[in-house]
Amino acid sequence: MAGYTKPMPKPMGFSERRGSVFTDELSLNTHAAKMPPQQRPRGPPTPSMSTPAADFDQQLTGSPPPPPTPAASPGPSHAHPSWSGSSQDDETYLTEFRHFFSKCTGSQRTRILADMLDVCTSQQLSFVHQHVSPLLKKDPFTSLPDELCLRILSFIDDPKVLARASQVSRRWRDLLSDDMTWKNLCDKHDYQRKNSEQATAVAVRAGDYATGYQNGEPSSRSLAGTFTSSSDSSAGDMSEDGVGNQTPSAQLRPKSYKSHFKQRYLVDAAWRTGGRNITRNITQDGGVVTSLHLTPKYIIVALDNAKIHVFDTEGNAQRTLQGHVMGVWAMVPWEDTLVSGGCDRDVRVWDLKTGACRHTLRGHTSTVRCLKMSDSETAISGSRDTALRVWDIRNGHCKNVLVGHQASVRCLEIKGDIVVSGSYDTTAKVWSISEGRCLFTLQGHYSQIYAIAFDGFRVATGSLDTSVRIWNAKTGDCLAVLQGHTSLVGQLQMRGGTLVTGGSDGSVRIWSLERFCPIHRLAAHDNSVTSLQFDDTRVVSGGSDGRVKVWDLKTGHLVRELITQGEAVWRVAFEDEKCVAMALKNSRTVMEVFNFSPPEDVPHERPLSFPQRSVDAPVPARPLSAISLDYGRSVADADVDMPDAGPSTAPLSRGNRTFFHNDYPGARFN
């Protein structure tokens, strides 16, 4: 018919296309079922063959076909063939071939190997690969220059990795003996060395530590000046019998960054998980501890019963200083000299070696509430009579009287020729010792000032009005008002750009003095914070809830509790390797001494003059008892209350081998 066109077929829908494909598959399967057995396909289609379903998915998605399946890897049976079945003729032929191959040139050998590999099967090639791969591995440190090797090692910040790496070979051990690697590790872990430790010959003068800590606050001098050269210090570390009471720093003086890192690492590990401790009864009743000082030679405790107890650094009683007739409320040591004051209004100067009272200084008309020393001959006392007095303790007379406060002088601090004092009259004053006059009056608090800190440039005051104020010591201006505590701020310590405060609300706060803002807010205790001290690593706080806690300064996390069961904690003082806490337990005043120093018998690397086993030689297995030291046990004597057994120090606990043990011969520290 003219004009007639054949209609176009209707496009098939998705379900119709799917049905047609299914019909095609069914017809294929039916046709395959009718095929003779000899014409049936063997096994599933190979990856290079396509299936109807795969073709359909490819049409829909337009994706390329899947890659071919790789051949299976040879199993363990192909790893090492057995030559037990070879005949004598084979051995002779192989011997002749090896002789011929050894005489060939390089190009001839390459041709022979290429021809042999061309005729090998895949399993044989796999065997060649497994045999050749280990032979091609090469230690990069044997070919790289020392500077590049040390640069690579500088990116490792885990000491365990470095210690174990020193076992690989002599080359690795020699590289890891370079002190610059450990210096970098010290920097990464903030294990900075003190200036005195970097000198060739150093010693610690006992008097530079002797100011200790009173009421949880640092000494009257800056910490940067606590180290001096050995020319004027060695004599102060020897006792009368010549045995010498070495300072903790002198007992294990770091001589390299490697040994310094080891020392700090072991001490930090002990602070985290254990240490040795003893508990000694101080009184048979609940006497109040008013002051505590920890020096390189002594532990000195003052109580409200008019007695001053002197112990050695291990907590052994040496003598009791008696002379005050009422409670002792303030004291400060300097080397073998102690100055104390109390409710009897007297200031006394003691010889710690003999226990004799050198001078009794009179002049105050009320309780002596605070004491500091500016040098070995000058002490300054603050009293409830509103005055500060400057004493010459060598001759035993008053050099000057600083008058200006209108109420009790509660606290004071000294740096050089400047002394700052805080009073119940709500003001703080900056005085010149040499001129004997007030330079500035710091006004701003609305209630009594209970704590003060001074670093030579800034003054921090804590008050009953719950605030902390920061002042410029050069101009007397108020730089900032730090608010956050909800009760009396009675504990302050300033160190560098960090201020730590403790209040009667039980909280401890860490502040930045650069930005004048809180860094961490620690819910430390259930009651008042009675003592506080911190260093570059940790904060130690004691509270009237009977607990002593250790905090990480950088993260603000709780590290551990040194004392968990007690009625109250009066005072806490610590140094790098020792911590002393005065607490009330079972209605008795007790002293707990915690020692975190590494044991002296930690094995060191033997001198090179001794015969040493090769580092590459196998290490014989050692029984665990040969390396585990019972470092966590408590020391007992006739007057010791044994506490609950605590965990042993982590680096030395049983079953916890660490990288500084003899298990890893190359990992020993010098």
C-alpha positions as CSV (number, residue, x, y, z in Angstrom):
1,M,0.0,0.0,0.0
2,A,1.4,3.4,-0.9
3,G,2.6,5.4,2.0
4,Y,2.5,2.4,4.3
5,T,5.5,2.2,6.6
6,K,6.3,-0.7,8.8
7,P,5.9,0.3,12.4
8,M,9.1,0.5,14.5
9,P,9.4,-2.2,17.2
10,K,8.6,-1.0,20.7
11,P,11.7,-0.7,22.9
12,M,12.1,-3.4,25.5
13,G,11.9,-2.6,29.1
14,F,14.4,-3.6,31.8
15,S,12.3,-6.6,32.9
16,E,11.8,-7.7,29.3
17,R,15.5,-7.5,28.6
18,R,16.1,-9.4,31.7
19,G,13.6,-12.1,30.7
20,S,15.1,-12.4,27.3
21,V,18.5,-12.9,28.7
22,F,17.1,-15.5,31.1
23,T,15.5,-17.3,28.1
24,D,18.8,-17.2,26.3
25,E,20.6,-18.7,29.3
26,L,17.9,-21.4,29.6
27,S,18.2,-22.3,25.9
28,L,22.0,-22.5,26.2
29,N,21.7,-24.8,29.2
30,T,19.1,-27.0,27.4
31,H,21.4,-27.2,24.3
32,A,24.3,-28.1,26.4
33,A,22.4,-30.8,28.1
34,K,21.7,-32.4,24.7
35,M,25.3,-32.4,23.7
36,P,27.2,-35.7,23.7
37,P,29.4,-36.3,26.8
38,Q,32.6,-35.9,24.8
39,Q,31.7,-32.4,23.7
40,R,30.8,-31.0,27.1
41,P,33.0,-28.1,28.4
42,R,35.5,-29.1,31.1
43,G,35.1,-27.1,34.4
44,P,34.0,-23.5,34.7
45,P,34.8,-20.9,32.1
46,T,38.2,-19.4,32.3
47,P,38.5,-15.7,33.2
48,S,39.2,-14.8,29.5
49,M,35.8,-16.3,28.6
50,S,32.6,-14.2,29.0
51,T,29.3,-15.5,30.5
52,P,25.9,-14.1,29.5
53,A,25.4,-12.6,32.9
54,A,28.7,-10.9,32.7
55,D,27.9,-9.6,29.2
56,F,24.6,-8.3,30.5
57,D,26.2,-6.5,33.5
58,Q,28.8,-5.0,31.2
59,Q,26.0,-3.7,28.8
60,L,24.2,-2.1,31.7
61,T,27.2,-0.5,33.5
62,G,29.6,-0.1,30.6
63,S,32.4,-1.4,33.0
64,P,35.4,-3.3,31.5
65,P,35.5,-7.0,32.0
66,P,37.1,-8.2,35.3
67,P,40.9,-8.9,35.2
68,P,42.0,-12.5,34.8
69,T,42.5,-14.5,38.0
70,P,46.3,-14.8,38.8
71,A,47.8,-18.2,39.1
72,A,47.9,-19.7,42.6
73,S,51.1,-19.2,44.5
74,P,53.2,-22.3,45.0
75,G,52.6,-24.0,48.3
76,P,55.1,-24.9,51.0
77,S,55.9,-28.1,49.3
78,H,57.6,-26.2,46.5
79,A,59.8,-24.1,48.8
80,H,62.8,-26.4,49.1
81,P,63.0,-29.5,46.8
82,S,64.8,-32.5,48.1
83,W,68.0,-33.8,46.5
84,S,67.9,-37.2,48.2
85,G,67.0,-39.0,45.0
86,S,69.8,-37.6,42.8
87,S,72.3,-40.1,41.4
88,Q,76.1,-40.0,41.3
89,D,76.0,-39.0,37.7
90,D,73.9,-35.9,38.5
91,E,76.4,-34.8,41.2
92,T,79.3,-35.2,38.7
93,Y,77.5,-33.3,36.1
94,L,76.6,-30.5,38.5
95,T,80.2,-30.3,39.6
96,E,81.5,-29.9,36.1
97,F,78.8,-27.4,35.3
98,R,79.7,-25.2,38.3
99,H,83.3,-25.4,37.3
100,F,82.4,-24.3,33.8
101,F,80.2,-21.6,35.0
102,S,82.8,-20.1,37.3
103,K,85.2,-19.7,34.3
104,C,82.6,-17.8,32.2
105,T,82.6,-14.1,31.8
106,G,79.8,-11.9,33.0
107,S,78.0,-11.8,29.7
108,Q,78.3,-15.5,29.3
109,R,76.9,-16.1,32.7
110,T,74.0,-13.8,32.0
111,R,73.2,-15.7,28.8
112,I,73.4,-19.1,30.5
113,L,71.0,-17.9,33.3
114,A,68.6,-16.3,30.8
115,D,68.5,-19.6,28.8
116,M,67.9,-21.7,31.9
117,L,65.1,-19.4,33.2
118,D,63.4,-19.5,29.8
119,V,62.9,-23.3,30.1
120,C,61.8,-23.2,33.8
121,T,58.2,-23.8,34.8
122,S,56.3,-21.3,37.0
123,Q,56.9,-23.4,40.0
124,Q,60.6,-23.5,39.4
125,L,60.6,-19.7,38.8
126,S,58.8,-19.3,42.1
127,F,61.5,-21.3,43.8
128,V,64.2,-19.1,42.2
129,H,62.4,-16.0,43.4
130,Q,62.2,-17.3,47.0
131,H,65.8,-18.3,46.9
132,V,67.1,-15.1,45.4
133,S,65.0,-12.5,47.2
134,P,66.8,-12.8,50.6
135,L,70.2,-12.6,48.9
136,L,69.2,-9.3,47.3
137,K,68.3,-7.6,50.6
138,K,70.8,-5.1,51.8
139,D,71.2,-3.1,55.0
140,P,70.9,0.6,53.9
141,F,72.9,1.8,56.9
142,T,76.0,-0.1,55.6
143,S,76.0,2.0,52.4
144,L,74.6,5.3,53.5
145,P,76.9,7.9,55.1
146,D,76.8,8.4,58.8
147,E,75.1,11.8,58.6
148,L,72.2,10.4,56.6
149,C,71.8,7.4,58.9
150,L,71.7,9.7,61.9
151,R,69.2,11.9,60.2
152,I,66.9,8.8,59.6
153,L,67.3,7.8,63.3
154,S,66.3,11.3,64.4
155,F,62.7,10.7,63.2
156,I,62.3,7.8,65.7
157,D,60.8,9.1,69.0
158,D,60.3,5.7,70.7
159,P,63.2,4.8,72.9
160,K,62.3,1.1,72.8
161,V,62.6,1.1,69.0
162,L,66.1,2.7,69.2
163,A,67.2,0.3,72.0
164,R,66.1,-2.8,70.1
165,A,67.6,-1.4,66.8
166,S,71.0,-1.4,68.4
167,Q,70.8,-5.2,68.4
168,V,70.7,-5.5,64.6
169,S,74.4,-5.3,64.0
170,R,77.6,-3.6,65.1
171,R,77.0,-0.9,62.6
172,W,73.6,-0.1,64.0
173,R,74.9,-0.2,67.6
174,D,77.7,2.2,66.6
175,L,75.2,4.6,65.1
176,L,73.0,4.5,68.1
177,S,75.9,5.2,70.4
178,D,76.1,8.7,68.8
179,D,75.0,11.1,71.5
180,M,73.2,13.4,69.1
181,T,70.5,10.8,68.5
182,W,69.8,10.7,72.2
183,K,69.9,14.5,72.4
184,N,67.2,14.7,69.8
185,L,65.2,12.1,71.8
186,C,65.7,14.2,75.0
187,D,64.3,17.2,73.2
188,K,61.2,15.2,71.9
189,H,60.4,14.0,75.4
190,D,61.2,17.4,77.0
191,Y,64.1,15.9,79.0
192,Q,66.1,19.1,78.9
193,R,69.3,19.0,80.8
194,K,70.1,21.6,83.3
195,N,72.8,24.1,82.5
196,S,75.1,22.6,85.1
197,E,74.8,19.1,83.7
198,Q,76.1,20.3,80.4
199,A,79.4,21.4,82.0
200,T,82.3,19.0,82.2
201,A,82.5,19.1,86.0
202,V,79.4,19.9,88.0
203,A,78.3,19.5,91.6
204,V,75.2,20.6,93.4
205,R,75.5,22.9,96.4
206,A,73.3,21.8,99.2
207,G,72.4,25.4,100.1
208,D,70.9,26.1,96.7
209,Y,68.4,23.4,97.3
210,A,68.2,24.0,101.0
211,T,65.5,26.7,100.9
212,G,63.2,23.8,100.0
213,Y,59.5,24.2,99.9
214,Q,57.3,25.7,102.6
215,N,53.5,25.4,102.4
216,G,54.0,23.8,99.0
217,E,55.7,26.9,97.6
218,P,59.1,27.0,96.0
219,S,62.3,28.4,97.6
220,S,63.0,32.1,97.8
221,R,65.5,32.0,95.0
222,S,64.9,31.2,91.3
223,L,65.3,27.6,90.3
224,A,67.7,28.7,87.6
225,G,70.2,29.6,90.2
226,T,70.1,26.4,92.1
227,F,73.1,24.9,90.3
228,T,76.7,26.0,90.7
229,S,80.1,24.8,89.7
230,S,82.0,22.3,91.8
231,S,84.5,24.9,92.9
232,D,82.3,26.2,95.7
233,S,80.0,23.2,96.3
234,S,81.7,20.0,97.0
235,A,82.5,20.8,100.6
236,G,78.9,21.3,101.4
237,D,78.0,17.7,100.5
238,M,80.3,16.0,103.0
239,S,79.3,15.1,106.5
240,E,81.5,15.3,109.5
241,D,82.6,11.7,109.3
242,G,83.7,12.2,105.7
243,V,81.3,9.7,104.3
244,G,79.3,12.4,102.6
245,N,75.7,12.7,101.9
246,Q,75.6,12.9,98.2
247,T,72.7,14.6,96.5
248,P,70.5,12.6,94.3
249,S,72.0,14.4,91.3
250,A,75.5,13.5,92.4
251,Q,74.6,9.8,93.0
252,L,73.9,9.2,89.3
253,R,75.4,12.2,87.5
254,P,74.5,12.1,83.8
255,K,77.6,12.2,81.6
256,S,75.9,12.0,78.3
257,Y,72.5,12.5,76.7
258,K,72.2,8.8,76.5
259,S,72.6,8.3,80.3
260,H,70.6,11.4,80.9
261,F,67.7,10.0,78.9
262,K,67.9,6.7,80.7
263,Q,67.9,8.4,84.1
264,R,64.8,10.5,83.3
265,Y,63.0,7.7,81.6
266,L,63.4,5.4,84.6
267,V,62.4,8.1,87.1
268,D,59.3,9.0,85.1
269,A,58.3,5.4,84.8
270,A,58.7,5.0,88.6
271,W,56.6,8.1,89.2
272,R,53.8,6.7,87.1
273,T,53.5,3.2,88.5
274,G,55.4,2.6,91.7
275,G,58.6,3.1,93.7
276,R,59.8,2.3,97.2
277,N,58.3,3.9,100.2
278,I,58.5,3.8,104.0
279,T,56.1,5.1,106.6
280,R,57.3,6.5,109.9
281,N,55.4,7.7,113.0
282,I,56.3,11.2,114.0
283,T,54.0,11.6,116.9
284,Q,51.8,9.4,119.0
285,D,49.0,11.9,118.6
286,G,47.6,14.0,115.8
287,G,50.1,16.9,115.9
288,V,49.7,19.4,113.1
289,V,52.6,19.7,110.7
290,T,53.1,23.4,110.0
291,S,56.2,23.3,107.7
292,L,58.1,20.7,105.7
293,H,61.4,21.0,103.8
294,L,63.1,18.5,101.6
295,T,66.8,19.3,101.0
296,P,69.6,17.2,99.5
297,K,70.8,16.2,103.0
298,Y,67.7,16.5,105.3
299,I,64.0,16.1,105.7
300,I,62.9,18.8,108.2
301,V,59.5,18.8,109.8
302,A,58.1,21.5,112.1
303,L,55.0,20.9,114.2
304,D,52.6,22.9,116.4
305,N,54.0,21.1,119.5
306,A,57.1,23.3,119.4
307,K,59.4,20.5,118.1
308,I,61.4,20.4,114.9
309,H,62.4,16.9,113.7
310,V,65.4,16.4,111.4
311,F,65.7,13.2,109.3
312,D,68.1,12.1,106.6
313,T,66.9,11.7,103.1
314,E,65.9,8.1,103.7
315,G,63.6,9.0,106.6
316,N,65.9,8.0,109.4
317,A,65.7,10.2,112.5
318,Q,68.8,12.2,113.2
319,R,67.8,14.7,115.9
320,T,65.0,16.8,117.4
321,L,65.5,20.6,117.8
322,Q,63.9,21.8,121.0
323,G,63.9,25.4,122.2
324,H,60.7,27.0,121.1
325,V,58.1,27.0,123.9
326,M,55.1,27.1,121.5
327,G,54.2,25.9,118.1
328,V,56.7,26.4,115.2
329,W,54.9,28.0,112.3
330,A,57.7,29.0,109.9
331,M,61.2,27.8,109.1
332,V,63.7,27.9,106.3
333,P,66.9,25.9,105.9
334,W,70.1,27.0,104.2
335,E,72.8,24.2,103.9
336,D,73.4,23.2,107.5
337,T,71.7,26.2,109.0
338,L,68.0,26.4,109.9
339,V,66.0,29.5,110.9
340,S,62.7,29.0,112.6
341,G,59.9,31.1,114.2
342,G,56.6,30.5,115.9
343,C,54.0,31.5,118.4
344,D,56.6,32.4,121.1
345,R,57.6,35.4,118.9
346,D,61.3,34.3,118.8
347,V,63.4,33.6,115.7
348,R,65.9,30.9,116.3
349,V,69.0,29.9,114.3
350,W,70.0,26.3,114.5
351,D,73.0,24.2,113.5
352,L,71.6,21.1,111.7
353,K,74.8,19.1,112.2
354,T,74.9,19.4,116.0
355,G,71.3,20.5,116.8
356,A,72.6,23.4,118.8
357,C,70.8,26.8,118.8
358,R,73.2,29.5,117.7
359,H,71.1,32.5,118.2
360,T,67.7,33.5,119.6
361,L,66.5,36.7,117.8
362,R,63.9,38.7,119.6
363,G,62.0,41.7,118.4
364,H,58.6,40.6,117.1
365,T,55.7,41.2,119.4
366,S,53.4,38.5,118.0
367,T,53.6,35.1,116.2
368,V,56.2,34.8,113.5
369,R,54.1,33.6,110.5
370,C,56.5,33.4,107.6
371,L,60.3,33.2,107.0
372,K,62.6,33.4,104.0
373,M,66.3,33.8,103.4
374,S,67.9,36.1,100.8
375,D,71.5,34.7,101.3
376,S,73.4,32.6,103.8
377,E,73.6,35.5,106.3
378,T,70.3,37.3,105.9
379,A,66.8,36.1,106.9
380,I,63.5,38.0,106.7
381,S,60.6,37.2,109.0
382,G,56.9,38.4,108.8
383,S,54.7,38.5,111.9
384,R,51.3,39.1,113.1
385,D,52.6,42.3,114.6
386,T,52.3,43.7,111.0
387,A,56.1,44.2,110.6
388,L,58.9,42.5,108.6
389,R,62.3,42.2,110.2
390,V,65.6,41.7,108.4
391,W,68.0,39.6,110.5
392,D,71.8,39.1,110.4
393,I,71.8,35.4,111.4
394,R,75.6,35.3,111.5
395,N,75.9,37.9,114.3
396,G,72.4,37.5,115.7
397,H,71.0,41.0,115.4
398,C,68.2,42.9,113.6
399,K,69.4,44.9,110.6
400,N,66.1,46.6,109.6
401,V,62.4,46.7,110.3
402,L,60.0,47.1,107.4
403,V,56.8,48.8,108.6
404,G,53.8,49.6,106.5
405,H,51.2,46.8,106.7
406,Q,48.1,47.4,108.8
407,A,47.5,43.7,109.7
408,S,49.2,40.4,110.0
409,V,51.9,39.6,107.4
410,R,50.8,36.1,106.2
411,C,53.3,35.3,103.4
412,L,56.5,36.6,101.7
413,E,58.9,35.8,98.9
414,I,62.4,37.0,98.0
415,K,64.3,37.3,94.8
416,G,67.7,39.1,95.0
417,D,67.3,42.4,96.8
418,I,63.5,42.5,96.5
419,V,61.0,41.0,98.9
420,V,57.3,40.9,98.4
421,S,54.8,40.4,101.3
422,G,51.1,39.6,101.5
423,S,49.0,40.7,104.4
424,Y,45.6,40.3,105.9
425,D,45.1,44.0,105.2
426,T,44.3,42.9,101.6
427,T,47.4,44.5,100.2
428,A,50.8,43.2,99.0
429,K,54.0,45.3,99.2
430,V,57.2,45.3,97.3
431,W,60.2,46.1,99.4
432,S,63.9,46.9,98.8
433,I,66.0,45.0,101.3
434,S,69.1,47.2,100.9
435,E,67.2,50.4,101.1
436,G,64.8,49.2,103.7
437,R,61.7,50.9,102.2
438,C,58.5,50.0,100.4
439,L,58.7,50.4,96.6
440,F,55.1,49.6,95.7
441,T,51.8,48.8,97.4
442,L,49.7,46.4,95.4
443,Q,46.0,47.1,96.0
444,G,43.1,45.4,94.4
445,H,42.0,42.4,96.6
446,Y,38.8,42.7,98.6
447,S,39.9,40.3,101.4
448,Q,42.9,38.8,103.1
449,I,45.9,37.6,101.1
450,Y,47.0,34.1,102.1
451,A,49.6,33.2,99.4
452,I,52.1,34.9,97.3
453,A,54.6,33.9,94.5
454,F,57.4,36.0,92.9
455,D,59.7,35.2,90.0
456,G,61.6,38.5,90.0
457,F,59.3,40.1,87.4
458,R,55.8,39.1,88.3
459,V,54.0,38.8,91.6
460,A,51.0,36.5,92.0
461,T,48.7,36.8,95.0
462,G,45.9,34.5,96.2
463,S,43.2,35.8,98.4
464,L,40.1,34.9,100.4
465,D,38.1,36.8,97.8
466,T,38.7,33.7,95.5
467,S,40.7,35.6,92.9
468,V,44.3,35.5,91.9
469,R,46.0,38.7,90.8
470,I,49.1,39.1,88.7
471,W,51.2,42.2,89.2
472,N,54.2,43.8,87.5
473,A,56.9,43.9,90.2
474,K,58.7,46.8,88.3
475,T,55.8,49.1,88.1
476,G,53.2,47.8,90.6
477,D,50.5,47.6,88.0
478,C,47.9,44.8,88.0
479,L,48.4,42.8,84.9
480,A,45.5,40.3,85.2
481,V,42.8,39.0,87.5
482,L,42.4,35.2,87.3
483,Q,39.0,34.0,88.4
484,G,37.7,30.5,88.7
485,H,38.2,29.3,92.2
486,T,35.1,29.4,94.4
487,S,36.8,29.7,97.8
488,L,40.1,30.8,99.4
489,V,43.2,30.5,97.2
490,G,45.8,29.4,99.7
491,Q,48.4,27.6,97.5
492,L,50.4,29.3,94.7
493,Q,53.5,28.4,92.8
494,M,55.0,30.2,89.8
495,R,57.5,28.6,87.4
496,G,58.5,30.1,84.1
497,G,55.3,30.9,82.2
498,T,53.1,28.7,84.3
499,L,51.2,29.4,87.5
500,V,49.5,26.6,89.5
501,T,47.0,27.5,92.2
502,G,45.1,25.4,94.8
503,G,42.0,26.5,96.7
504,S,39.8,25.5,99.6
505,D,37.3,24.4,97.0
506,G,39.4,21.3,96.4
507,S,40.4,22.3,92.8
508,V,43.8,22.8,91.3
509,R,44.1,25.1,88.3
510,I,47.0,25.5,85.9
511,W,47.3,29.0,84.3
512,S,49.3,30.4,81.4
513,L,51.0,33.6,82.4
514,E,51.5,34.6,78.8
515,R,47.8,34.5,77.9
516,F,46.4,34.8,81.5
517,C,44.0,32.0,80.9
518,P,43.4,28.6,82.5
519,I,45.2,25.6,80.8
520,H,43.7,22.9,83.0
521,R,41.1,22.7,85.7
522,L,41.6,19.8,88.0
523,A,39.0,18.5,90.4
524,A,41.8,17.4,92.7
525,H,40.4,16.8,96.2
526,D,37.1,16.5,98.0
527,N,38.2,19.2,100.4
528,S,40.8,22.0,100.8
529,V,44.1,21.7,98.9
530,T,46.6,21.9,101.8
531,S,49.8,21.6,99.8
532,L,50.9,22.1,96.2
533,Q,54.1,21.8,94.2
534,F,55.0,21.3,90.5
535,D,58.0,21.1,88.2
536,D,58.4,20.8,84.4
537,T,56.6,17.4,84.3
538,R,54.2,16.9,87.1
539,V,52.0,18.5,89.8
540,V,51.7,17.0,93.2
541,S,48.8,18.0,95.4
542,G,47.8,17.1,98.9
543,G,44.4,17.7,100.5
544,S,42.5,17.6,103.7
545,D,40.7,14.5,102.3
546,G,43.8,12.5,103.1
547,R,45.0,12.0,99.5
548,V,48.2,12.8,97.7
549,K,47.8,12.9,93.9
550,V,50.2,13.2,91.0
551,W,49.1,15.0,87.8
552,D,50.6,15.4,84.4
553,L,51.4,19.1,83.9
554,K,51.0,19.1,80.2
555,T,47.8,17.0,79.8
556,G,46.2,17.6,83.2
557,H,45.5,13.9,83.6
558,L,45.8,12.1,86.9
559,V,48.9,10.0,86.9
560,R,48.4,8.2,90.2
561,E,47.6,8.5,93.9
562,L,50.5,8.2,96.2
563,I,48.3,8.2,99.3
564,T,44.7,7.1,99.1
565,Q,43.7,6.4,102.7
566,G,44.2,9.0,105.3
567,E,42.4,11.5,107.5
568,A,44.3,14.6,106.2
569,V,47.5,15.5,104.4
570,W,49.4,18.4,106.0
571,R,52.3,19.0,103.7
572,V,53.9,17.5,100.5
573,A,57.4,18.3,99.1
574,F,59.2,16.5,96.3
575,E,62.2,16.6,94.0
576,D,63.1,14.6,90.9
577,E,63.5,11.3,92.6
578,K,61.9,11.6,96.0
579,C,58.6,12.7,97.5
580,V,57.8,13.3,101.2
581,A,54.2,13.6,102.5
582,M,53.1,14.4,106.1
583,A,49.7,13.0,106.8
584,L,47.3,12.1,109.6
585,K,46.6,8.4,109.7
586,N,44.8,6.6,112.5
587,S,45.0,9.7,114.6
588,R,48.8,9.8,114.3
589,T,51.1,12.1,112.4
590,V,53.1,10.0,110.0
591,M,55.7,10.7,107.3
592,E,55.8,8.8,104.1
593,V,58.9,8.9,102.0
594,F,58.7,7.8,98.3
595,N,61.9,7.0,96.4
596,F,61.7,6.9,92.6
597,S,65.4,6.7,91.9
598,P,66.5,3.7,89.7
599,P,68.3,0.9,91.5
600,E,72.0,1.2,91.5
601,D,72.4,-2.4,90.3
602,V,70.8,-1.8,86.9
603,P,73.3,-3.5,84.6
604,H,75.5,-1.2,82.6
605,E,77.4,-1.9,79.4
606,R,80.7,-3.6,80.2
607,P,84.0,-1.7,79.5
608,L,85.4,-2.3,76.0
609,S,88.5,-3.7,77.5
610,F,86.5,-6.8,78.7
611,P,85.8,-9.5,76.2
612,Q,82.3,-9.1,74.9
613,R,80.1,-11.5,73.1
614,S,79.3,-10.5,69.5
615,V,76.1,-8.6,69.1
616,D,75.1,-10.8,66.2
617,A,75.5,-14.0,68.2
618,P,72.3,-15.6,69.6
619,V,71.3,-14.4,73.0
620,P,71.0,-17.3,75.5
621,A,67.7,-17.4,77.3
622,R,67.8,-16.1,80.8
623,P,65.5,-17.1,83.7
624,L,63.2,-14.3,84.7
625,S,64.6,-14.3,88.2
626,A,67.9,-13.3,86.8
627,I,66.6,-10.0,85.6
628,S,63.7,-9.1,87.8
629,L,64.5,-7.0,90.8
630,D,62.1,-6.7,93.8
631,Y,62.1,-3.0,93.6
632,G,58.7,-2.3,94.9
633,R,59.0,-3.7,98.4
634,S,58.7,-1.4,101.4
635,V,61.4,-0.9,104.0
636,A,60.5,-1.9,107.6
637,D,62.0,-1.2,110.9
638,A,60.9,-1.0,114.5
639,D,59.0,2.3,114.1
640,V,57.4,1.8,110.7
641,D,53.7,1.3,109.9
642,M,53.7,-0.9,106.8
643,P,51.3,0.4,104.2
644,D,49.4,-1.8,101.8
645,A,51.7,-3.4,99.3
646,G,51.6,-1.2,96.2
647,P,52.7,-2.1,92.7
648,S,56.3,-2.4,92.0
649,T,58.1,0.1,89.8
650,A,57.0,-0.5,86.2
651,P,60.4,-0.8,84.5
652,L,61.5,-3.4,87.0
653,S,58.3,-5.3,87.8
654,R,58.3,-9.1,87.4
655,G,57.2,-10.3,84.0
656,N,57.5,-6.9,82.4
657,R,60.8,-6.9,80.6
658,T,61.7,-3.6,79.2
659,F,64.2,-2.2,76.7
660,F,66.9,-1.4,79.2
661,H,67.3,-4.9,80.6
662,N,70.0,-7.4,79.7
663,D,67.5,-9.3,77.5
664,Y,68.6,-6.9,74.8
665,P,72.3,-6.9,74.8
666,G,72.7,-4.0,72.4
667,A,70.1,-1.9,74.2
668,R,72.1,-1.3,77.4
669,F,72.7,2.2,78.4
670,N,76.0,3.7,79.3
